[in-house]
Amino acid sequence: MLLNLASPVACFRRLLFVGGLGLSGASGIAASLTISATPYSNGNGLGGGEFSVVSATLSNAGYSPLVTTGFALGALQTFCLEFGEHFSPGSTYNYTVGNAATLGSGGAVNGSDPVSAGTAWLYSQFATGTLAGYDYALGAGRAASNSALQLAFWFLEDETQLIAGYGAYDPNSNPFLAAAIGQFGSVASAKANATNSYGTAVLNLTSNEVHRQSQLFYVGPTNTGLVPDTGASVWLISISFVALLGLGRRANSRA
């Protein structure tokens, strides 16, 4: 859901977590992104995606050209996971990458809401350009498709209880919900926490240490549940390489 904040704010978190390793937030490895509305956002009047994300530390290499063509170079297309949190379109935020929405709302336990199996599967299908029934052509058909897909994500993440008039709608009236239920065999199974990520991860956004609306991100088919890299590993490898060079020079000087 969108909310116009007073002004765009860029900030850096103090900690980045990559594969469970905490790193101090040195300016050289801070991860930030800019997220914007598109002509296809808010198709259902409830403030949902598609949204467009541009970041120097995120790659859209796993996305099909069907998804990315017509948007900024390097941009990836995303949808929100939380109805009750907000962001300001066009603003820059710090982010971390994980497998659950931080705080969450519907379905959250102890401040964390893992992505559902249905959401992970549907978003991977969308990102790779293979989601049956999704109109990828730029126009009114895409707006209608993204509206239905956003509602499917909210339903699968138990967010619809927060939306007046949508809490009890028949999931089978939505083709993407029907596809997810068919894939997993039941509504309960489609809503269950994902045990296979299908390459789908979560971008948890913050501004001045305040959580903003979490977004979906397609890492690629090799992601099997590990937190993807946000650039810190390159920094660590570089530091290690420099340290090894130093040890080698000291060893040579003693010879």
N, C-alpha and C positions, 0 to 999 in steps of 0.2 A: 504494500500500500504506500502511496506517495504522500509526502507531507512537505510543503515548502518551508524550509528552515530559514532563519534570518539571513544567512550567507553561507556560501561554500567554505568548508574548513578542511585543510590538509593537516594531518598529524601523523606521528609515528609511535607505534606501541613500544614499550620498553622491552618486551620479549617476543621473539619469534620461535615457534616450535616446528621443527622439521624432523619427522620420524621419531618424535618423543624427546628430542634433544633441545633444551632451552638455550638460547643464544642471546647475549646482551644486544640491545638494539643499536648497534653502531650504524651511523648514517649510511655507510656503504652497502648495507644489506637490508635496509628498511624496504618493505614491500607496500606499495600503494597502487591504487587503481582509480580511474575515473569512470563513473557509471552514469549513463544518460538514458532518457526516454527515447523511444523511436516512434515513427508514425503508426506502429502497431501496438503500442502500449495502451493500457487502460481500455481495452476493447470491450470489457464487460462493465465498465463504469465503476469498478471497485479498486482501481489503482494497480493492477497487476502488469506483468511483462507481456511481450518481450522487452528486455532492456539490453543495452549495448555497453560492453565493458572494454576499456583500453588500458593496458598496463605494460610497462617495460619488463615486468617480471612474470608475466603470464603468457603462455603460447596458445594460439588458436589452431595449431597444426593438426589436432585431432578432429577438427570440425570440417564438415563437408562444405564445399563452395556454395551449395544450395542454401546453407545457413548464413554464410558470411558475406556473400556477394551483395553489393549495394550499401554496405556500411563502411566505416572508417577502416583504413589499412591496419591489419592486425587485430581488429576488434573481434570479440566473441559475443555470442548472444546468450542471454540468461533469463531465468525466471526466479521470482522470489519464493521463499519457503515460509515466511512468517507474515501473517496478516496484521498482527498487532505491533510490528516495528516498522520504522519508516526511514527514508533517505531523501535527500534533496537532489533531483535530477541535475546532472552536469557537475556535481561536486566530486572532490577527490577524497578518498578514504584510505586508511590503513586496512590491511586485511591479513588474516591467517587462513590456512587451508586445512580442512579436516573432513570428517565423515558425519558430522552432526552439526545442527544449528545451535549456536551458543545461546543460552536462555530459552529460545524457542517460545512457544505459547501452547497451543493444543498439542498434546502428546509428549510434552517435555517432562523429564524426570531428573531431579537434582540439577536443574539449569542446563540440561542438554537434551536435544531432540534428534536422535539418529535418523538419517534419511531412510524412508521406507523402501521396501523392495520395488513396489510399483513406481515410485518416483525415480529411483535410480535407473530402472529399466527404460521407462518412458523417455527420460532426458537423454539417455545414451542413444536411443532410436532417433530422437529429434536432432541431436548434435551430428550424427553421422548421415543425416539426410535420408533415413530409411523408415521414418515413422509413417505407417500406413494411414492415409486419409488427411495428412497434414499438407496444406497448400503452401508451398515454399515460394511461390511467385509473389513478387512485390505488388501488393494491392489489397483490395477489400477481402479477398479470400484468405490471405495470410492473417489479417486482423481477426477474422472469425476463428481461424484455427488456433491462434495464440490465446484467444479468450477462453476457448474450451480447454486448452492444455493447462493454462494457469489454474482454472477451476479444478481440474483433475489433480494437480499438485497439491492445492490447498485441501482437497478432500482426503487425499492419501496421507497428508501430514496432520490430519485432525484439526485443521484451521477453520473449517466451515462452521463449527459451533460458534465462532466469533462473528459470523456474517449473517445478519438478519435476512431471513428468506432463503438461505442456502443450506441451512443445517441439515435438512431432511430430504434434500432432492434425490431423486432416483439416479444412482451412478450410471445405470445402463442407458440413460438418455444422453450421456456424453460418450462419444465414440472412443476417446482415449482412455477413459475410465473402463469402458467395456473391454478394451484391448488389454489393459493391465490386469483386470479381474480374470480374463480368459487365460492370460499368461501364467498366473499364479493359482488359479483354481477357485478363489473365493475373495470376498472383500477383505476378510480378516488377514488372509495370507498376503494380499497386495499391500495392506497397511502395516504388516509386520516389519520390524527393523531389517534392513538389507543385510544379508550374509554374503552376497556377491555384489560388489559395488558397480559392476558393469562399466567401470571407468568413470563413474560419476563421483564428484566430491562437492564440498560446500565451501564457499567463500564467506567467512565471517567478518563483516565490516565493523570498523570502529571509528569514532571521531572524538578526540579528546578523552579517550578511554571509555566512551559511552557506546554501547552496542547499537548498531544500525541493522537494517534488514538483511538477513543472510540470503545468499544467492547460490544458484547451481553453477557448477563448472565441470566440463568434460575434460578429464586428464588424458584418457586414451585407454585402449583395450588392455594395456599391460598393468593398469592399476588394479590391484586385487584387495584393496583395503588399506594399503600403506598411505600415509600422508604424503602428498606430492611435494616436490621441492619448490621453494619460493626464491631460490637464488643463494641461500645461505651455504649450501654444500659447496658451491663453486668457491665461495670465500674461504671455507674451511680447507679445501684442497689446496688453494693458493698459499694459505698460511703454512700448511704442512710441508709443501714443496719448498718454500723459502727456508723453513727450519731445517729440512734435510740438506739443503745446499750449504747452510751454515755449518752443520755438523761435518759435512764432507770437507769443507775448507779448513776447519779446525784440525781434522784428522790429518789432512795433507801437510799442514804447517808443522805438525809434530814429527813427521817422517824424516 
